[in-house]
Structures are given as C-alpha cells and as structure tokens.
Amino acid sequence: MLSDVTCDLSQNKLIMVTGKIGSGKTSFLRLILNELQITGGSVSINGSISYAPQESYTFSGSIRQNIIFHNKFDSNRYNQVIEASGLSQDIRQFRKGDKRNVAGLSGGQLARVNLARALYHQASVYLLDDPLSAVDTGMSKHIFENSFKSFLNDKLRILITHQVHYLSEADHVIVIDKVCCINTNLHI
C-alpha cells in the first residue's frame, strides 16, 4: 500500500520505478492518472500526460492509425517515433508498410505500437508502464537509448521497469514495496 509518499518531480528527468511483481508500481501510475482514490494528500500535475499502459491496447486498423490515434499527422514526428520505438525495420518488411492492419502482429510488435502511440502524443509527462518487458534484449536497449534517453530527453519520464541494469541511467529511482492510497502528495 502506498502510504506517506511525497514526490516532487520536475521536467527533463528520467524517473525509474521498480519493485517486486504485485508491489503496486502500476497503482503508482494510476495515482498520477487520478484513477485511484486517495484518502489523504493530493496529486497535482503541471502539464499534459501521455501514458503507455502495460497491456497493449490496439484497435482494428493500420499500424499508422493505431499510432496517430486522434492526433494530427506530422510526418517528421511520426518518422522519429517509428525509429525511436524500434518499428522502422518491421514496417519496411511489411508488404503494406505502416498501412498493414495490426491484426496478427506479435506481442513485441504490439507493445512497440503501444509505445509509439504514447511517444507520438506530445505531452510534458510520459508514464511508461514496463514497455521493455515484451521485447528482446537488443530491442530493449534500442528503445531505452532512442526513446527514453534521446527522443524524450527534455520531458519528464516515469518508467516502470524490472530491468535493473538500466537503473544507473535514472535521475531518480523509486522502489515500491506496497501500495495504498493514504497520505499521498505527488507534485509533477
């Protein structure tokens, strides 16, 4: 249970959140998203949020439609996002390119489409719920370097991960043991 937590997080930081499975890391993000009720304290966010949930969400449509979602198409940003999320090689191999329907994509490809959607949305805070868990080691390194360290380097990034070898790259590390919604003060 998350209890007596105070965080004051600012822009241009990479915050990594780790802990045992079931310890409440996703609940921590849900607090930031105001999806969990707290019994005391407050959560305040200065700016907009983009969220990549742990479970990939896609709808029937093309890869491009799933990434752009409801945003205006910007070819420069789109190409940067495709590269940062590690989808560029996949898209080049598909006969229809990014117009290919998402049906039939692998779990890792769907996870990267999910991540690409979050990256494409322009926000000041990026909440990333374990996006590296569905990809292999090489792709994990590519995404970490190109998405979290480079593409989003001027944004606040809150990354849930079990990949402890990346923790030394964080500006701050939060270790969660138990989550509850009592006496929480988050200022982002």
Buried (B, 14 or more C-beta within 10 A) or exposed (E): EBBEBEBEBEEEEBBBBBBEEEBBBBBBBBBBBEEBEBEEBEBEBEEEBBBBBBEBEBEEBBBBBBBBEEEEEEEEBBEBBBBBBBBBEBBEEBEEEBEBBBEEBEEBBBBBBBBBBBBBBEBBBBBBBBBBBBBEEEBBBBBBBBBBBEBBEEBBBBBBBEBEEBEEBBEEBBEBEEBBBEBBBBEB
